[in-house]
């Protein structure tokens, strides 16, 4: 409707006769105005009570004759003209662009009402256009911010990218699959503690499928769901912590450009899930003996895998069973922690001395897996999946529970049992930490060498392994 709103002040008419003509402004008179022989230059129209006039002016553009509508306002101190648009024509000659007479009259009357209170229409429309420009710029900025607002899915994607190369990178892929689309599509800044609580609660309420090899143990599956549920809570908490810092991280903006706008961490308010002390319980002497007896029934390679985990004191599965041949030397097995220790974020190394008893257990791997990347392989080609070790102990526990010989435990309880036993033998906390590679402080890490305390660790492993052998009279 507003074909052209640019100002055309009266000076441009250069003295042309804009006086009100006696000819009425109609479709017929407009047609006569575009006739080549017409001597009339313009037609004007004014409604009673309306400020200003509507002017239809004849214009010749190259070989084409056009009619252009103008609004002219003559007030005390002002004589201003503003173009409304080019007449669209009528009948067969009507074009698809331009302004009809009816539309021009409507605009004239609208502007005439404005001119009553704003006789300086040029200044009025300039102010209007400036406000519109500012509003458009503001809307564009809001649209850009809206387009860059990060959803939960964007947040988790950016968080996982920051974990690349670490064990948590693959684990979070599995953990975050449990999140529904309705949650992933929320803006990260809009997530509330109750959203996370409900997701974890729904996951825990879902019937367990059974845990371990063969999925036969619903008891362990239920315990594992609690462990997984709490992992989900912890990883979401870590992701939101990441998001709170990402908005001020130039590298994040280069890689993603998403704005999360997170003011607080909703996952930090969600209560920790206690898996019935599933990972903090120490096995009794009887449970450990029954476990060794059960392990003795396994196939040779599975038996050696289970004994390796136990006789090394329950070291972290992700580190121990990913060891490659290059990480084994005369001093022992070098475990590599890619995510760092304690308050540091540096890759750290931890050497496990190979005792005579461990050489016996490892001998089968040494013979069978020389062509594999490392010793711990079930097919002589690729390293065993750490999840296989976890499932192996779930299966062993399931069997012992059915026999009434043990309560719930997992592979992680071996580490607790080892530390508890060494403590009962008078080994202080610091020495236990050397063997089990607990987090080090910044000062400890600065001066740490992977071969530090090698002899102490060797002696502690011997103490632990003698205890294990005594439980089953060296028959495992």
C-alpha positions as MATLAB code, in Angstrom:
seq = 'XXXXXXXXXXXXXXXXXXXXXXXXXXXXXXXXXXXXXXXXXXXXXXXXXXXXXXXXXXXXXXXXXXXXXXXXXXXXXXXXXXXXXXXXXXXXXXXXXXXXXXXXXXXXXXXXXXXXXXXXXXXXXXXXXXXXXXXXXXXXXXXXXXXXXXXXXXXXXXXXXXXXXXXXXXXXXXXXXXXXXXXXXXXXXXXXXXXXXXXXXXXXXXXXXXXXXXXXXXXXXXXXXXXXXXXXXXXXXXXXXXXXXXXXXXXXXXXXXXXXXXXXXXXXXXXXXXXXXXXXXXXXXXXXXXXXXXXXXXXXXXXXXXXXXXXXXXXXXXXXXXXXXXXXXXXXXXXXXXXXXXXXXXXXXXXXXXXXXXXXXXXXXXXXXXXXXXXXXXXXXXXXXXXXXXXXXXXXXXXXXXXXXXXXXXXXXXXXXXXXXXXXXXXXXXXXXXXXXXXXXXXXXXXXXXXXXXXXXXXXXXXXXXXXXXXXXXXX';
ca = [
       0.000    0.000    0.000;
       2.875    2.379    0.815;
       4.598    2.122   -2.523;
       7.118    4.844   -1.687;
       7.334    6.648    1.643;
      10.378    8.794    0.815;
       9.910   12.514    1.476;
       9.354   14.741   -1.475;
       9.296   18.309   -0.163;
       7.631   21.066   -2.119;
      10.875   22.557   -3.447;
      11.140   19.710   -5.958;
       8.143   21.016   -7.822;
      10.186   24.072   -8.820;
       7.315   26.422   -9.043;
       5.006   24.040  -10.842;
       1.379   24.924  -10.502;
       0.076   22.837   -7.596;
      -2.997   24.940   -7.111;
      -6.169   23.091   -6.521;
      -7.799   22.288   -9.820;
     -11.506   22.436  -10.283;
     -11.485   18.977  -11.895;
     -12.637   16.232   -9.503;
     -10.176   13.462   -8.709;
     -11.737   10.325  -10.206;
     -10.637    7.287  -12.173;
     -11.884    9.043  -15.304;
      -9.912   12.228  -14.645;
      -6.793   10.196  -13.883;
      -7.116    8.403  -17.231;
      -7.406   11.752  -18.977;
      -4.261   12.899  -17.169;
      -2.147   10.201  -18.823;
      -3.365   10.993  -22.315;
      -0.434   12.320  -24.302;
      -2.390   15.347  -25.528;
      -3.491   16.335  -22.031;
      -2.567   19.884  -21.073;
      -3.312   19.359  -17.386;
      -0.277   18.793  -15.117;
      -2.103   17.768  -11.934;
      -5.355   17.220  -10.102;
      -5.857   17.935   -6.418;
      -8.384   16.799   -3.843;
      -9.158   17.932   -0.308;
     -11.623   16.518    2.213;
     -13.322   18.915    4.598;
     -11.780   18.771    8.079;
      -8.634   16.982    6.886;
      -5.273   18.719    6.890;
      -3.459   18.769    3.590;
      -4.388   17.783    0.063;
      -4.067   14.763   -2.188;
      -2.272   15.678   -5.405;
      -2.229   13.500   -8.529;
       0.623   14.736  -10.716;
       1.414   13.824  -14.307;
       5.008   12.667  -14.857;
       6.764   11.640  -18.077;
       9.389    8.942  -17.628;
      11.216    8.317  -20.901;
       8.321    7.486  -23.258;
       5.891    6.490  -20.497;
       3.391    8.832  -18.850;
       2.743    8.124  -15.168;
       0.577    9.593  -12.451;
       2.163    9.993   -9.024;
       0.148   10.661   -5.857;
       1.458   13.155   -3.291;
       0.298   14.346    0.097;
       0.815   18.103    0.500;
       0.483   19.856    3.833;
       0.433   23.641    3.996;
       0.434   24.967    7.560;
       1.826   28.069    9.198;
       5.557   27.904    8.588;
       5.371   24.630    6.618;
       4.755   23.648    3.013;
       5.755   20.001    2.686;
       5.011   17.298    0.172;
       5.358   13.567    0.657;
       5.031   10.983   -2.092;
       2.360    8.340   -1.655;
       3.036    6.236   -4.738;
       2.544    5.688   -8.453;
      -1.024    5.244   -9.660;
      -1.628    1.616  -10.605;
      -3.981    2.556  -13.433;
      -7.445    1.172  -14.015;
      -9.311   -1.297  -16.167;
      -7.237   -3.138  -18.764;
      -4.279   -0.879  -18.087;
      -4.155   -1.597  -14.355;
      -0.733   -2.928  -13.287;
       0.124   -5.364  -10.520;
       2.177   -2.740   -8.748;
       1.392    0.791   -7.656;
      -1.412    2.441   -5.699;
      -5.081    2.567   -6.617;
      -7.070    5.749   -6.196;
      -8.971    4.189   -3.309;
      -5.714    3.318   -1.549;
      -4.266    6.785   -2.203;
      -7.359    8.425   -0.660;
      -7.089    6.198    2.417;
      -3.427    7.136    2.901;
      -4.178   10.814    2.348;
      -6.872   10.757    5.036;
      -4.602    8.909    7.458;
      -1.755   11.370    6.951;
      -4.175   14.292    7.059;
      -5.241   13.278   10.574;
      -1.574   13.036   11.573;
      -0.856   16.488   10.105;
      -3.475   18.047   12.406;
      -1.204   17.404   15.398;
       2.112   17.244   13.539;
       2.214   19.959   10.885;
       5.933   19.250   10.333;
       5.166   15.952    8.668;
       8.709   15.591    7.392;
      10.079   15.565   10.946;
       7.220   13.311   12.093;
       7.869   10.614    9.493;
      11.633   10.835    9.953;
      11.104   10.182   13.661;
       8.730    7.329   12.841;
      11.213    5.789   10.433;
      14.018    6.131   12.986;
      11.888    4.405   15.619;
      10.990    1.670   13.151;
      14.643    1.221   12.222;
      15.592    0.946   15.898;
      12.735   -1.487   16.503;
      13.817   -3.592   13.516;
      17.426   -3.618   14.730;
      16.287   -4.597   18.218;
      14.067   -7.342   16.810;
      16.936   -8.597   14.645;
      19.217   -8.657   17.678;
      16.623  -10.564   19.687;
      16.150  -12.966   16.787;
      19.908  -13.520   16.628;
      20.050  -14.143   20.376;
      17.070  -16.483   20.089;
      18.756  -18.362   17.244;
      21.952  -18.701   19.280;
      20.229  -19.790   22.491;
      21.514  -23.203   23.421;
      19.206  -26.108   24.153;
      20.100  -28.961   26.476;
      21.066  -30.948   23.377;
      23.473  -28.174   22.326;
      24.890  -28.044   25.858;
      25.525  -31.784   26.052;
      27.073  -31.798   22.579;
      29.498  -29.003   23.553;
      30.266  -30.645   26.898;
      31.007  -34.006   25.282;
      33.273  -32.313   22.735;
      35.324  -30.983   25.656;
      35.781  -34.579   26.886;
      37.109  -35.995   23.628;
      39.984  -38.383   24.225;
      38.832  -39.276   27.737;
      36.919  -42.295   28.991;
      34.022  -40.024   29.948;
      33.531  -39.093   26.269;
      32.220  -42.556   25.393;
      30.486  -43.090   28.726;
      28.485  -39.873   28.395;
      27.343  -40.973   24.936;
      25.731  -44.018   26.534;
      24.431  -42.163   29.598;
      22.874  -39.257   27.697;
      20.967  -41.622   25.379;
      18.541  -42.078   28.256;
      17.396  -38.450   28.067;
      14.021  -37.852   26.361;
      13.662  -35.413   23.466;
      11.294  -33.253   25.511;
      14.179  -32.551   27.892;
      16.846  -32.192   25.201;
      14.749  -29.573   23.388;
      14.476  -27.306   26.443;
      16.645  -24.223   26.521;
      19.497  -24.965   28.918;
      18.781  -21.811   30.930;
      15.176  -22.908   31.508;
      15.964  -26.305   33.055;
      14.865  -26.640   36.671;
      15.882  -29.200   39.311;
      12.465  -30.836   39.044;
      13.067  -31.547   35.328;
      16.208  -33.523   36.136;
      14.637  -35.193   39.176;
      11.722  -36.445   37.054;
      13.985  -37.826   34.318;
      16.094  -39.795   36.790;
      13.005  -40.909   38.711;
      11.342  -42.169   35.514;
      14.505  -44.077   34.622;
      14.690  -45.694   38.061;
      10.999  -46.653   38.007;
      11.331  -48.447   34.668;
      11.544  -52.248   35.171;
      15.166  -53.476   35.180;
      16.098  -55.745   32.314;
      18.516  -57.746   34.390;
      22.233  -57.208   34.738;
      25.371  -59.037   33.831;
      26.127  -61.766   31.332;
      22.869  -63.286   30.151;
      20.828  -60.543   31.881;
      19.720  -62.946   34.577;
      20.141  -60.932   37.767;
      17.312  -58.495   38.395;
      18.749  -57.726   41.815;
      22.003  -56.508   40.353;
      20.183  -54.788   37.504;
      18.246  -52.724   40.037;
      21.446  -51.799   41.839;
      23.095  -50.970   38.536;
      20.179  -48.703   37.610;
      20.759  -46.706   40.783;
      24.441  -46.425   39.938;
      23.598  -45.354   36.372;
      20.931  -42.945   37.609;
      23.453  -41.216   39.829;
      25.970  -41.127   36.982;
      23.353  -39.335   34.918;
      22.898  -36.814   37.733;
      26.660  -36.258   38.061;
      27.268  -35.895   34.334;
      24.375  -33.440   33.981;
      25.813  -31.461   36.882;
      29.205  -31.399   35.155;
      27.585  -30.386   31.847;
      25.729  -27.461   33.419;
      28.909  -26.355   35.189;
      30.565  -26.386   31.769;
      27.703  -24.350   30.305;
      27.915  -21.708   33.037;
      31.510  -21.000   32.002;
      31.120  -21.486   28.250;
      29.404  -18.143   27.581;
      32.607  -16.358   28.628;
      34.924  -18.746   26.804;
      36.116  -17.299   23.451;
      37.071  -20.766   22.206;
      33.528  -22.025   22.823;
      32.117  -19.182   20.718;
      34.505  -20.032   17.904;
      33.496  -23.703   17.976;
      29.795  -23.460   18.739;
      28.580  -19.886   19.056;
      25.718  -20.994   21.293;
      24.675  -18.873   24.273;
      23.410  -20.889   27.239;
      22.657  -18.109   29.746;
      22.708  -20.524   32.690;
      22.545  -18.648   36.014;
      22.651  -21.643   38.337;
      23.232  -25.375   38.120;
      19.864  -27.182   38.342;
      21.494  -30.599   38.773;
      23.334  -29.487   41.919;
      20.013  -29.365   43.768;
      19.130  -32.970   42.865;
      19.824  -35.379   45.696;
      22.566  -37.935   45.237;
      21.337  -41.500   44.718;
      22.704  -43.946   47.271;
      22.983  -47.334   45.528;
      22.631  -49.166   48.853;
      26.366  -48.708   49.395;
      26.901  -50.815   46.283;
      30.391  -49.467   45.693;
      31.535  -48.795   49.260;
      31.061  -52.207   50.872;
      33.993  -54.460   51.672;
      33.560  -58.176   50.986;
      33.850  -60.480   53.974;
      36.482  -63.228   54.117;
      33.827  -65.821   53.279;
      32.477  -63.804   50.349;
      35.972  -63.368   48.962;
      36.699  -67.081   49.340;
      33.436  -68.041   47.624;
      34.197  -65.542   44.861;
      37.615  -67.115   44.233;
      36.001  -70.556   44.156;
      33.444  -69.333   41.617;
      36.184  -67.771   39.485;
      38.009  -71.099   39.421;
      35.034  -72.534   37.461;
      35.466  -70.079   34.579;
      37.211  -70.674   31.268;
      41.005  -70.039   31.434;
      40.978  -66.552   29.895;
      37.940  -65.331   31.847;
      39.458  -66.786   35.004;
      42.719  -64.914   34.387;
      40.837  -61.681   33.672;
      38.930  -61.895   36.960;
      42.050  -62.827   38.949;
      44.023  -59.986   37.354;
      41.447  -57.508   38.603;
      41.388  -59.004   42.101;
      45.104  -59.695   42.601;
      46.057  -56.202   41.447;
      43.847  -54.825   44.220;
      40.828  -53.772   42.166;
      42.567  -51.138   40.048;
      40.366  -48.991   37.840;
      39.060  -51.245   35.078;
      39.158  -48.562   32.390;
      42.879  -48.077   33.008;
      44.094  -51.604   33.755;
      42.442  -53.489   30.906;
      43.293  -50.852   28.286;
      47.026  -51.351   28.861;
      49.072  -51.924   25.697;
      52.371  -53.762   25.360;
      54.220  -50.446   25.149;
      53.035  -49.683   28.687;
      54.663  -52.771   30.182;
      58.316  -52.837   31.187;
      60.587  -54.660   33.632;
      59.301  -52.533   36.478;
      55.634  -53.303   35.957;
      52.474  -52.216   34.172;
      52.001  -48.504   33.546;
      48.403  -47.334   33.989;
      47.513  -44.052   32.289;
      44.788  -41.773   33.602;
      43.876  -39.350   30.819;
      41.559  -37.223   32.936;
      44.114  -36.305   35.576;
      44.090  -36.667   39.314;
      42.961  -34.608   42.265;
      42.693  -30.906   41.444;
      44.827  -31.224   38.334;
      43.668  -31.917   34.836;
      46.850  -33.517   33.550;
      47.368  -37.015   32.246;
      49.006  -39.039   35.015;
      50.719  -42.414   35.169;
      50.719  -45.076   37.859;
      52.986  -48.134   37.851;
      51.787  -51.489   39.169;
      54.717  -53.744   40.125;
      54.430  -57.276   38.734;
      54.928  -59.686   41.629;
      55.814  -63.376   41.143;
      52.171  -64.298   41.818;
      51.007  -61.830   39.158;
      53.454  -63.309   36.637;
      51.710  -66.665   37.082;
      48.291  -65.122   36.451;
      49.469  -63.034   33.494;
      51.441  -65.821   31.825;
      48.413  -67.063   29.868;
      47.866  -63.592   28.363;
      51.546  -63.245   27.541;
      51.464  -66.499   25.557;
      48.100  -66.012   23.829;
      48.033  -62.334   22.960;
      51.395  -61.309   21.539;
      49.684  -60.225   18.302;
      47.075  -58.153   20.131;
      47.654  -54.488   21.063;
      48.050  -55.507   24.699;
      47.884  -58.528   27.002;
      44.201  -58.357   27.921;
      42.387  -59.838   24.944;
      39.894  -62.674   24.597;
      40.462  -63.283   20.890;
      44.128  -62.424   20.426;
      43.252  -59.455   18.201;
      41.615  -56.602   20.114;
      41.657  -55.529   23.737;
      38.832  -56.705   25.938;
      35.995  -54.245   26.461;
      36.128  -52.962   30.071;
      32.379  -53.528   30.231;
      33.063  -57.251   29.818;
      34.990  -57.231   33.112;
      32.158  -55.407   34.838;
      29.601  -57.877   33.468;
      31.808  -60.792   34.470;
      31.685  -59.747   38.124;
      27.956  -59.063   37.925;
      27.478  -62.624   36.683;
      29.722  -64.032   39.419;
      27.807  -62.111   42.062;
      24.477  -63.249   40.635;
      25.566  -66.873   40.926;
      26.765  -66.409   44.521;
      23.543  -64.651   45.527;
      21.498  -67.567   44.160;
      23.644  -69.929   46.226;
      23.183  -67.759   49.320;
      26.949  -67.185   49.550;
      27.137  -63.411   49.086;
      25.291  -60.125   49.169;
      25.301  -57.646   46.305;
      28.695  -56.465   45.102;
      30.390  -55.373   41.897;
      33.910  -55.218   40.498;
      34.356  -51.878   42.270;
      33.988  -53.536   45.673;
      37.295  -55.365   45.145;
      39.138  -52.050   45.439;
      37.300  -51.263   48.681;
      38.025  -54.738   50.032;
      41.736  -54.420   49.248;
      41.995  -51.050   50.976;
      40.036  -52.295   53.984;
      42.257  -55.348   54.357;
      45.491  -53.333   54.079;
      44.167  -50.897   56.659;
      43.467  -53.815   59.015;
      47.114  -54.830   58.596;
      48.314  -51.440   59.809;
      49.075  -49.918   56.400;
      48.573  -46.165   56.639;
      46.332  -44.143   54.362;
      49.175  -42.582   52.369;
      50.684  -45.931   51.401;
      47.288  -47.324   50.448;
      46.822  -44.290   48.218;
      50.144  -45.028   46.475;
      48.940  -48.496   45.526;
      45.387  -47.573   44.595;
      46.379  -44.327   42.814;
      44.024  -42.014   44.673;
      43.868  -38.336   43.742;
      46.989  -36.361   44.492;
      47.155  -32.755   45.587;
      48.762  -30.169   43.345;
      52.032  -30.305   45.310;
      52.144  -34.105   45.167;
      51.431  -34.104   41.451;
      54.153  -31.546   40.744;
      56.850  -33.779   42.227;
      55.311  -37.124   41.262;
      57.255  -39.734   39.311;
      55.502  -42.897   38.123;
      58.207  -45.068   39.691;
      57.976  -43.351   43.064;
      57.238  -45.785   45.911;
      57.621  -48.769   43.589;
      58.995  -50.959   46.391;
      56.241  -49.952   48.807;
      53.594  -50.814   46.212;
      55.311  -54.125   45.485;
      55.298  -55.022   49.200;
      51.625  -54.070   49.592;
      50.617  -56.206   46.609;
      52.480  -59.165   48.114;
      50.603  -58.696   51.417;
      47.267  -58.576   49.573;
      48.047  -61.555   47.334;
      49.206  -63.724   50.224;
      45.875  -62.992   51.904;
      43.968  -64.039   48.762;
      45.979  -67.227   48.345;
      45.399  -68.108   51.986;
      41.636  -67.932   51.461;
      41.652  -70.648   48.850;
      44.916  -72.449   49.558;
      46.508  -71.369   46.273;
      43.975  -73.357   44.228;
      42.697  -70.412   42.209;
];
